[in-house]
Amino acid sequence: MTVPYATPPEQRAAAQMAEEQRATRQVPAQRADEDRSLGDLVGDLVADVQTLLRQEVELAKAEVREEAAKAGKAAGMLSGAAFAGYMVVVLVSLAAVFGLAAVMPAGWAALIVAAVWAVAGAVLFVLGRTRMREVSPKPERTVETLKEDAQWARHPTR
């Protein structure tokens, strides 16, 4: 199993550790006459399938954690945009009150602050929406390795 260099270091380390465990797994000693019983072969097959399934589950967990972290960051930005929108409403209302009550510099100052909050909210919203679009709920690498495993199971001698 090759580990692409584009994956985060902790995932590469987990994949390498799983591969080392698979390589160091003790295989039952073959008989001297090279004839293995059907029971031995089935036992080896079951052990290999169990190991494979455990590794696939671990890979899926790692991918889900990674996507959840992305979604959390995007949700944080969208929360910031919501707060900025709230501040816009409060300050625009305050500016309208000051502006209508008496034409004085305090109202215009509140309007300028509201405009700054509007810009901040727009920037956070655009960044959060962009990051949210990058989130993929499907574990891509797990699906790919499952396809490879299925292909190997159909043609184990290749």
NUKE-699303 format. One record per atom (N, C-alpha, C): residue number from 1; residue in three letters; atom name; x, y, z. Coordinates in nm, 3 decimals. Example, Ala and Ser with C-alpha at 12.3 -4.5 7.8 and 13.67 -1.06 7.14 Angstrom:
<recs>
1  ALA  N  1.319  -0.569  0.780
1  ALA  CA  1.230  -0.450  0.780
1  ALA  C  1.320  -0.330  0.780
2  SER  N  1.285  -0.225  0.708
2  SER  CA  1.367  -0.106  0.714
2  SER  C  1.290  0.003  0.787
</recs>
This chain:
<recs>
1  MET  N  0.085  -0.117  0.000
1  MET  CA  0.000  0.000  0.000
1  MET  C  0.089  0.122  0.000
2  THR  N  0.072  0.210  -0.094
2  THR  CA  0.153  0.331  -0.099
2  THR  C  0.078  0.443  -0.031
3  VAL  N  0.151  0.531  0.034
3  VAL  CA  0.092  0.644  0.104
3  VAL  C  0.128  0.770  0.027
4  PRO  N  0.029  0.838  -0.030
4  PRO  CA  0.060  0.959  -0.106
4  PRO  C  0.114  1.068  -0.014
5  TYR  N  0.204  1.149  -0.067
5  TYR  CA  0.266  1.254  0.013
5  TYR  C  0.173  1.371  0.036
6  ALA  N  0.057  1.375  -0.032
6  ALA  CA  -0.038  1.483  -0.014
6  ALA  C  -0.123  1.463  0.111
7  THR  N  -0.115  1.345  0.175
7  THR  CA  -0.195  1.321  0.295
7  THR  C  -0.126  1.384  0.415
8  PRO  N  -0.205  1.420  0.519
8  PRO  CA  -0.145  1.476  0.640
8  PRO  C  -0.051  1.376  0.705
9  PRO  N  0.052  1.426  0.777
9  PRO  CA  0.152  1.337  0.837
9  PRO  C  0.092  1.232  0.930
10  GLU  N  -0.010  1.269  1.009
10  GLU  CA  -0.065  1.170  1.103
10  GLU  C  -0.134  1.057  1.028
11  GLN  N  -0.195  1.086  0.912
11  GLN  CA  -0.259  0.979  0.835
11  GLN  C  -0.153  0.892  0.768
12  ARG  N  -0.045  0.954  0.720
12  ARG  CA  0.063  0.874  0.660
12  ARG  C  0.121  0.781  0.765
13  ALA  N  0.140  0.833  0.888
13  ALA  CA  0.198  0.752  0.995
13  ALA  C  0.104  0.636  1.030
14  ALA  N  -0.026  0.663  1.035
14  ALA  CA  -0.122  0.557  1.068
14  ALA  C  -0.123  0.451  0.958
15  ALA  N  -0.117  0.494  0.832
15  ALA  CA  -0.118  0.399  0.721
15  ALA  C  0.010  0.316  0.721
16  GLN  N  0.124  0.380  0.750
16  GLN  CA  0.250  0.307  0.753
16  GLN  C  0.252  0.207  0.868
17  MET  N  0.196  0.246  0.983
17  MET  CA  0.192  0.156  1.097
17  MET  C  0.104  0.035  1.065
18  ALA  N  -0.009  0.059  0.999
18  ALA  CA  -0.097  -0.051  0.962
18  ALA  C  -0.027  -0.146  0.865
19  GLU  N  0.050  -0.088  0.772
19  GLU  CA  0.122  -0.172  0.676
19  GLU  C  0.231  -0.253  0.745
20  GLU  N  0.299  -0.191  0.843
20  GLU  CA  0.402  -0.264  0.916
20  GLU  C  0.340  -0.377  0.997
21  GLN  N  0.223  -0.351  1.056
21  GLN  CA  0.156  -0.456  1.132
21  GLN  C  0.118  -0.573  1.042
22  ARG  N  0.073  -0.540  0.923
22  ARG  CA  0.036  -0.644  0.827
22  ARG  C  0.160  -0.723  0.787
23  ALA  N  0.273  -0.654  0.768
23  ALA  CA  0.395  -0.722  0.724
23  ALA  C  0.454  -0.810  0.834
24  THR  N  0.437  -0.767  0.960
24  THR  CA  0.496  -0.843  1.070
24  THR  C  0.400  -0.945  1.129
25  ARG  N  0.277  -0.951  1.077
25  ARG  CA  0.179  -1.048  1.126
25  ARG  C  0.235  -1.188  1.106
26  GLN  N  0.223  -1.269  1.209
26  GLN  CA  0.278  -1.404  1.200
26  GLN  C  0.187  -1.492  1.117
27  VAL  N  0.243  -1.553  1.017
27  VAL  CA  0.171  -1.645  0.931
27  VAL  C  0.197  -1.785  0.982
28  PRO  N  0.094  -1.870  0.990
28  PRO  CA  0.119  -2.007  1.037
28  PRO  C  0.224  -2.076  0.951
29  ALA  N  0.310  -2.149  1.019
29  ALA  CA  0.418  -2.217  0.947
29  ALA  C  0.360  -2.319  0.849
30  GLN  N  0.417  -2.324  0.730
30  GLN  CA  0.371  -2.420  0.631
30  GLN  C  0.428  -2.558  0.666
31  ARG  N  0.354  -2.657  0.628
31  ARG  CA  0.400  -2.793  0.653
31  ARG  C  0.522  -2.821  0.566
32  ALA  N  0.600  -2.914  0.611
32  ALA  CA  0.724  -2.947  0.540
32  ALA  C  0.694  -2.995  0.399
33  ASP  N  0.584  -3.062  0.378
33  ASP  CA  0.555  -3.117  0.246
33  ASP  C  0.478  -3.017  0.158
34  GLU  N  0.462  -2.894  0.205
34  GLU  CA  0.396  -2.788  0.129
34  GLU  C  0.249  -2.813  0.104
35  ASP  N  0.192  -2.918  0.163
35  ASP  CA  0.049  -2.943  0.150
35  ASP  C  -0.021  -2.878  0.269
36  ARG  N  -0.107  -2.783  0.239
36  ARG  CA  -0.181  -2.715  0.346
36  ARG  C  -0.326  -2.760  0.338
37  SER  N  -0.385  -2.778  0.453
37  SER  CA  -0.524  -2.823  0.455
37  SER  C  -0.617  -2.708  0.418
38  LEU  N  -0.736  -2.744  0.383
38  LEU  CA  -0.837  -2.644  0.350
38  LEU  C  -0.867  -2.557  0.471
39  GLY  N  -0.863  -2.616  0.589
39  GLY  CA  -0.885  -2.541  0.713
39  GLY  C  -0.780  -2.433  0.733
40  ASP  N  -0.652  -2.467  0.703
40  ASP  CA  -0.545  -2.367  0.715
40  ASP  C  -0.567  -2.253  0.618
41  LEU  N  -0.603  -2.287  0.495
41  LEU  CA  -0.625  -2.184  0.393
41  LEU  C  -0.742  -2.093  0.431
42  VAL  N  -0.852  -2.153  0.478
42  VAL  CA  -0.968  -2.074  0.518
42  VAL  C  -0.933  -1.987  0.638
43  GLY  N  -0.858  -2.042  0.731
43  GLY  CA  -0.815  -1.963  0.848
43  GLY  C  -0.732  -1.843  0.808
44  ASP  N  -0.639  -1.865  0.715
44  ASP  CA  -0.557  -1.754  0.666
44  ASP  C  -0.643  -1.649  0.596
45  LEU  N  -0.738  -1.696  0.516
45  LEU  CA  -0.826  -1.604  0.444
45  LEU  C  -0.909  -1.521  0.541
46  VAL  N  -0.964  -1.584  0.642
46  VAL  CA  -1.045  -1.512  0.742
46  VAL  C  -0.959  -1.409  0.815
47  ALA  N  -0.839  -1.447  0.853
47  ALA  CA  -0.750  -1.354  0.922
47  ALA  C  -0.716  -1.235  0.833
48  ASP  N  -0.689  -1.261  0.706
48  ASP  CA  -0.657  -1.153  0.613
48  ASP  C  -0.776  -1.060  0.593
49  VAL  N  -0.895  -1.116  0.582
49  VAL  CA  -1.015  -1.033  0.563
49  VAL  C  -1.041  -0.949  0.688
50  GLN  N  -1.022  -1.007  0.807
50  GLN  CA  -1.042  -0.931  0.930
50  GLN  C  -0.944  -0.815  0.938
51  THR  N  -0.818  -0.841  0.905
51  THR  CA  -0.717  -0.735  0.907
51  THR  C  -0.752  -0.626  0.806
52  LEU  N  -0.793  -0.666  0.690
52  LEU  CA  -0.830  -0.570  0.586
52  LEU  C  -0.947  -0.484  0.629
53  LEU  N  -1.049  -0.547  0.687
53  LEU  CA  -1.165  -0.470  0.732
53  LEU  C  -1.129  -0.374  0.844
54  ARG  N  -1.046  -0.416  0.937
54  ARG  CA  -1.002  -0.325  1.044
54  ARG  C  -0.929  -0.205  0.987
55  GLN  N  -0.842  -0.227  0.890
55  GLN  CA  -0.768  -0.117  0.829
55  GLN  C  -0.860  -0.022  0.754
56  GLU  N  -0.959  -0.078  0.686
56  GLU  CA  -1.054  0.007  0.613
56  GLU  C  -1.136  0.092  0.709
57  VAL  N  -1.176  0.034  0.821
57  VAL  CA  -1.252  0.110  0.921
57  VAL  C  -1.167  0.222  0.978
58  GLU  N  -1.041  0.196  1.006
58  GLU  CA  -0.951  0.299  1.058
58  GLU  C  -0.932  0.411  0.957
59  LEU  N  -0.918  0.377  0.830
59  LEU  CA  -0.904  0.479  0.726
59  LEU  C  -1.031  0.563  0.716
60  ALA  N  -1.146  0.498  0.722
60  ALA  CA  -1.272  0.572  0.715
60  ALA  C  -1.286  0.667  0.833
61  LYS  N  -1.248  0.622  0.952
61  LYS  CA  -1.254  0.709  1.071
61  LYS  C  -1.164  0.831  1.054
62  ALA  N  -1.044  0.809  1.003
62  ALA  CA  -0.950  0.920  0.983
62  ALA  C  -1.005  1.022  0.883
63  GLU  N  -1.065  0.973  0.776
63  GLU  CA  -1.122  1.063  0.676
63  GLU  C  -1.241  1.141  0.732
64  VAL  N  -1.325  1.075  0.809
64  VAL  CA  -1.441  1.144  0.867
64  VAL  C  -1.394  1.251  0.965
65  ARG  N  -1.292  1.222  1.045
65  ARG  CA  -1.238  1.323  1.138
65  ARG  C  -1.186  1.443  1.061
66  GLU  N  -1.115  1.419  0.953
66  GLU  CA  -1.059  1.528  0.873
66  GLU  C  -1.170  1.617  0.814
67  GLU  N  -1.274  1.554  0.761
67  GLU  CA  -1.385  1.631  0.703
67  GLU  C  -1.464  1.704  0.811
68  ALA  N  -1.477  1.646  0.930
68  ALA  CA  -1.547  1.712  1.039
68  ALA  C  -1.471  1.837  1.084
69  ALA  N  -1.338  1.830  1.083
69  ALA  CA  -1.259  1.947  1.119
69  ALA  C  -1.280  2.060  1.018
70  LYS  N  -1.284  2.026  0.889
70  LYS  CA  -1.310  2.128  0.787
70  LYS  C  -1.448  2.190  0.807
71  ALA  N  -1.547  2.106  0.832
71  ALA  CA  -1.684  2.156  0.850
71  ALA  C  -1.692  2.245  0.974
72  GLY  N  -1.619  2.210  1.079
72  GLY  CA  -1.618  2.292  1.201
72  GLY  C  -1.562  2.430  1.176
73  LYS  N  -1.453  2.438  1.101
73  LYS  CA  -1.393  2.568  1.070
73  LYS  C  -1.487  2.653  0.986
74  ALA  N  -1.551  2.591  0.887
74  ALA  CA  -1.645  2.663  0.802
74  ALA  C  -1.765  2.710  0.884
75  ALA  N  -1.813  2.627  0.975
75  ALA  CA  -1.926  2.666  1.060
75  ALA  C  -1.888  2.782  1.151
76  GLY  N  -1.764  2.785  1.198
76  GLY  CA  -1.716  2.896  1.279
76  GLY  C  -1.719  3.027  1.200
77  MET  N  -1.676  3.020  1.075
77  MET  CA  -1.678  3.141  0.992
77  MET  C  -1.822  3.186  0.965
78  LEU  N  -1.911  3.091  0.941
78  LEU  CA  -2.051  3.127  0.919
78  LEU  C  -2.113  3.185  1.047
79  SER  N  -2.070  3.137  1.162
79  SER  CA  -2.116  3.194  1.288
79  SER  C  -2.068  3.338  1.302
80  GLY  N  -1.943  3.362  1.264
80  GLY  CA  -1.890  3.498  1.266
80  GLY  C  -1.968  3.589  1.173
81  ALA  N  -2.007  3.538  1.057
81  ALA  CA  -2.087  3.617  0.963
81  ALA  C  -2.225  3.647  1.024
82  ALA  N  -2.281  3.552  1.094
82  ALA  CA  -2.412  3.574  1.158
82  ALA  C  -2.401  3.682  1.266
83  PHE  N  -2.294  3.676  1.345
83  PHE  CA  -2.274  3.778  1.448
83  PHE  C  -2.254  3.915  1.383
84  ALA  N  -2.177  3.920  1.276
84  ALA  CA  -2.155  4.047  1.206
84  ALA  C  -2.287  4.101  1.150
85  GLY  N  -2.371  4.013  1.099
85  GLY  CA  -2.502  4.055  1.050
85  GLY  C  -2.588  4.111  1.162
86  TYR  N  -2.582  4.049  1.277
86  TYR  CA  -2.655  4.100  1.394
86  TYR  C  -2.606  4.240  1.430
87  MET  N  -2.473  4.256  1.432
87  MET  CA  -2.417  4.388  1.464
87  MET  C  -2.458  4.493  1.361
88  VAL  N  -2.468  4.455  1.235
88  VAL  CA  -2.512  4.548  1.131
88  VAL  C  -2.653  4.597  1.162
89  VAL  N  -2.740  4.505  1.195
89  VAL  CA  -2.878  4.543  1.225
89  VAL  C  -2.883  4.638  1.344
90  VAL  N  -2.809  4.605  1.450
90  VAL  CA  -2.809  4.690  1.570
90  VAL  C  -2.754  4.828  1.539
91  LEU  N  -2.641  4.833  1.472
91  LEU  CA  -2.577  4.963  1.448
91  LEU  C  -2.650  5.045  1.342
92  VAL  N  -2.706  4.981  1.241
92  VAL  CA  -2.783  5.056  1.141
92  VAL  C  -2.908  5.113  1.207
93  SER  N  -2.969  5.036  1.293
93  SER  CA  -3.086  5.087  1.366
93  SER  C  -3.047  5.206  1.453
94  LEU  N  -2.936  5.191  1.523
94  LEU  CA  -2.887  5.300  1.607
94  LEU  C  -2.855  5.423  1.523
95  ALA  N  -2.793  5.401  1.406
95  ALA  CA  -2.760  5.513  1.317
95  ALA  C  -2.886  5.580  1.265
96  ALA  N  -2.985  5.500  1.233
96  ALA  CA  -3.111  5.559  1.184
96  ALA  C  -3.177  5.642  1.294
97  VAL  N  -3.174  5.591  1.416
97  VAL  CA  -3.233  5.666  1.527
97  VAL  C  -3.160  5.798  1.547
98  PHE  N  -3.026  5.792  1.553
98  PHE  CA  -2.950  5.916  1.572
98  PHE  C  -2.966  6.010  1.453
99  GLY  N  -2.968  5.955  1.335
99  GLY  CA  -2.979  6.039  1.215
99  GLY  C  -3.114  6.107  1.205
100  LEU  N  -3.219  6.038  1.241
100  LEU  CA  -3.352  6.097  1.234
100  LEU  C  -3.381  6.189  1.353
101  ALA  N  -3.331  6.155  1.471
101  ALA  CA  -3.357  6.235  1.591
101  ALA  C  -3.296  6.374  1.579
102  ALA  N  -3.177  6.377  1.538
102  ALA  CA  -3.108  6.506  1.522
102  ALA  C  -2.989  6.483  1.432
103  VAL  N  -2.974  6.569  1.338
103  VAL  CA  -2.862  6.555  1.246
103  VAL  C  -2.737  6.598  1.321
104  MET  N  -2.663  6.494  1.361
104  MET  CA  -2.540  6.519  1.438
104  MET  C  -2.435  6.416  1.400
105  PRO  N  -2.310  6.443  1.427
105  PRO  CA  -2.201  6.352  1.390
105  PRO  C  -2.210  6.213  1.453
106  ALA  N  -2.272  6.196  1.566
106  ALA  CA  -2.281  6.065  1.632
106  ALA  C  -2.356  5.964  1.544
107  GLY  N  -2.457  6.008  1.475
107  GLY  CA  -2.532  5.919  1.387
107  GLY  C  -2.449  5.873  1.269
108  TRP  N  -2.376  5.965  1.213
108  TRP  CA  -2.291  5.929  1.100
108  TRP  C  -2.178  5.836  1.144
109  ALA  N  -2.128  5.856  1.263
109  ALA  CA  -2.023  5.768  1.315
109  ALA  C  -2.077  5.625  1.330
110  ALA  N  -2.199  5.615  1.381
110  ALA  CA  -2.258  5.482  1.397
110  ALA  C  -2.280  5.417  1.261
111  LEU  N  -2.315  5.497  1.159
111  LEU  CA  -2.334  5.444  1.024
111  LEU  C  -2.202  5.393  0.967
112  ILE  N  -2.094  5.462  0.992
112  ILE  CA  -1.962  5.417  0.945
112  ILE  C  -1.924  5.284  1.012
113  VAL  N  -1.947  5.274  1.140
113  VAL  CA  -1.916  5.149  1.211
113  VAL  C  -2.002  5.034  1.157
114  ALA  N  -2.128  5.062  1.129
114  ALA  CA  -2.215  4.959  1.072
114  ALA  C  -2.164  4.914  0.935
115  ALA  N  -2.115  5.008  0.855
115  ALA  CA  -2.061  4.972  0.724
115  ALA  C  -1.938  4.882  0.738
116  VAL  N  -1.854  4.912  0.836
116  VAL  CA  -1.737  4.827  0.861
116  VAL  C  -1.782  4.686  0.900
117  TRP  N  -1.883  4.674  0.987
117  TRP  CA  -1.935  4.543  1.024
117  TRP  C  -1.995  4.471  0.905
118  ALA  N  -2.060  4.546  0.816
118  ALA  CA  -2.119  4.483  0.696
118  ALA  C  -2.010  4.423  0.608
119  VAL  N  -1.900  4.496  0.592
119  VAL  CA  -1.789  4.444  0.511
119  VAL  C  -1.728  4.319  0.578
120  ALA  N  -1.707  4.326  0.709
120  ALA  CA  -1.652  4.211  0.781
120  ALA  C  -1.744  4.090  0.770
121  GLY  N  -1.873  4.112  0.783
121  GLY  CA  -1.969  4.002  0.770
121  GLY  C  -1.968  3.941  0.631
122  ALA  N  -1.960  4.027  0.530
122  ALA  CA  -1.958  3.977  0.392
122  ALA  C  -1.833  3.893  0.366
123  VAL  N  -1.719  3.941  0.414
123  VAL  CA  -1.593  3.867  0.394
123  VAL  C  -1.599  3.732  0.465
124  LEU  N  -1.644  3.729  0.590
124  LEU  CA  -1.654  3.603  0.664
124  LEU  C  -1.753  3.507  0.599
125  PHE  N  -1.863  3.561  0.550
125  PHE  CA  -1.962  3.476  0.484
125  PHE  C  -1.904  3.411  0.358
126  VAL  N  -1.837  3.491  0.275
126  VAL  CA  -1.780  3.437  0.151
126  VAL  C  -1.673  3.332  0.182
127  LEU  N  -1.586  3.360  0.280
127  LEU  CA  -1.482  3.262  0.316
127  LEU  C  -1.544  3.134  0.374
128  GLY  N  -1.643  3.148  0.461
128  GLY  CA  -1.708  3.031  0.519
128  GLY  C  -1.779  2.947  0.415
129  ARG  N  -1.848  3.013  0.322
129  ARG  CA  -1.919  2.940  0.216
129  ARG  C  -1.820  2.866  0.127
130  THR  N  -1.707  2.929  0.095
130  THR  CA  -1.605  2.865  0.012
130  THR  C  -1.549  2.741  0.082
131  ARG  N  -1.518  2.753  0.209
131  ARG  CA  -1.464  2.638  0.283
131  ARG  C  -1.568  2.528  0.299
132  MET  N  -1.694  2.566  0.316
132  MET  CA  -1.799  2.465  0.332
132  MET  C  -1.815  2.385  0.203
133  ARG  N  -1.794  2.448  0.089
133  ARG  CA  -1.804  2.376  -0.038
133  ARG  C  -1.691  2.276  -0.056
134  GLU  N  -1.579  2.294  0.015
134  GLU  CA  -1.465  2.203  0.005
134  GLU  C  -1.487  2.076  0.087
135  VAL  N  -1.585  2.076  0.176
135  VAL  CA  -1.608  1.961  0.264
135  VAL  C  -1.674  1.849  0.182
136  SER  N  -1.616  1.731  0.194
136  SER  CA  -1.670  1.615  0.124
136  SER  C  -1.712  1.511  0.228
137  PRO  N  -1.842  1.479  0.235
137  PRO  CA  -1.885  1.382  0.336
137  PRO  C  -1.847  1.237  0.301
138  LYS  N  -1.808  1.213  0.176
138  LYS  CA  -1.775  1.077  0.133
138  LYS  C  -1.625  1.052  0.155
139  PRO  N  -1.588  0.945  0.225
139  PRO  CA  -1.446  0.914  0.246
139  PRO  C  -1.382  0.862  0.115
140  GLU  N  -1.325  0.952  0.037
140  GLU  CA  -1.275  0.921  -0.097
140  GLU  C  -1.168  0.811  -0.097
141  ARG  N  -1.069  0.822  -0.009
141  ARG  CA  -0.960  0.724  -0.010
141  ARG  C  -1.009  0.586  0.030
142  THR  N  -1.103  0.580  0.124
142  THR  CA  -1.157  0.451  0.166
142  THR  C  -1.232  0.385  0.050
143  VAL  N  -1.311  0.462  -0.022
143  VAL  CA  -1.384  0.407  -0.136
143  VAL  C  -1.286  0.354  -0.240
144  GLU  N  -1.179  0.429  -0.264
144  GLU  CA  -1.079  0.387  -0.363
144  GLU  C  -1.010  0.257  -0.320
145  THR  N  -0.971  0.248  -0.192
145  THR  CA  -0.903  0.126  -0.148
145  THR  C  -0.999  0.008  -0.146
146  LEU  N  -1.127  0.032  -0.117
146  LEU  CA  -1.224  -0.078  -0.122
146  LEU  C  -1.240  -0.130  -0.264
147  LYS  N  -1.236  -0.038  -0.362
147  LYS  CA  -1.243  -0.081  -0.502
147  LYS  C  -1.120  -0.164  -0.537
148  GLU  N  -1.003  -0.119  -0.491
148  GLU  CA  -0.881  -0.195  -0.517
148  GLU  C  -0.888  -0.333  -0.451
149  ASP  N  -0.941  -0.339  -0.328
149  ASP  CA  -0.952  -0.467  -0.258
149  ASP  C  -1.047  -0.561  -0.331
150  ALA  N  -1.158  -0.507  -0.380
150  ALA  CA  -1.254  -0.589  -0.453
150  ALA  C  -1.192  -0.642  -0.582
151  GLN  N  -1.114  -0.557  -0.648
151  GLN  CA  -1.048  -0.600  -0.772
151  GLN  C  -0.946  -0.710  -0.740
152  TRP  N  -0.873  -0.694  -0.632
152  TRP  CA  -0.774  -0.795  -0.593
152  TRP  C  -0.845  -0.927  -0.559
153  ALA  N  -0.959  -0.918  -0.489
153  ALA  CA  -1.032  -1.039  -0.452
153  ALA  C  -1.081  -1.115  -0.575
154  ARG  N  -1.115  -1.041  -0.680
154  ARG  CA  -1.160  -1.108  -0.804
154  ARG  C  -1.043  -1.173  -0.877
155  HIS  N  -0.923  -1.111  -0.871
155  HIS  CA  -0.807  -1.161  -0.942
155  HIS  C  -0.685  -1.157  -0.849
156  PRO  N  -0.676  -1.251  -0.754
156  PRO  CA  -0.567  -1.244  -0.654
156  PRO  C  -0.430  -1.275  -0.710
157  THR  N  -0.419  -1.332  -0.828
157  THR  CA  -0.287  -1.367  -0.881
157  THR  C  -0.222  -1.254  -0.959
158  ARG  N  -0.294  -1.148  -0.985
158  ARG  CA  -0.239  -1.036  -1.063
158  ARG  C  -0.155  -0.945  -0.980
</recs>
